[in-house]
């Protein structure tokens, strides 16, 4: 990826810390000011909303790479299990990832505080198929409403990534 910096371009390796190759999303924060058109800085804190079979392993993997990660889940029992360093679901290697993540990863049921204290949020909640083949988006829409209310209280830029399966 190339990002313009003034009149020169900087090549960014998508495998460097600060990126996640599996979704090809560079973890960069853009902010604007009157002194410069765009300031790009690496993201260091992330919230992962949904701590199930996908969310917890992704959160743990990001934490092992140095990000400060807040896992968010509505199930208090799942949050307690994660905070004890135990996997809330069976996934090969997850126990080891949680141990490696250490203090870089903790979980909460408080979505608002997670959003206010991080720079980006990944929404990874279930979108099961309905009988007609469409996606059931209730969980995504509920999270988006809560996230929107939290963002209304935040002054900083916040990246939101919907990782759940949705229609374009």
Secondary structure by P-SEA (a helix, b strand, c coil): cccccccbbbbbccccccccccccccbbbbbbcccccbbbbbbcbbbbccccccaaaaaaaaaaaccbbbbbbccaaaaaaaaaccccccccaaaaaaaaacccccccccaaaaaaaccbbbbbccccccccccccaaaaaaaaaaaaaaaaacccbbbbbccccccc
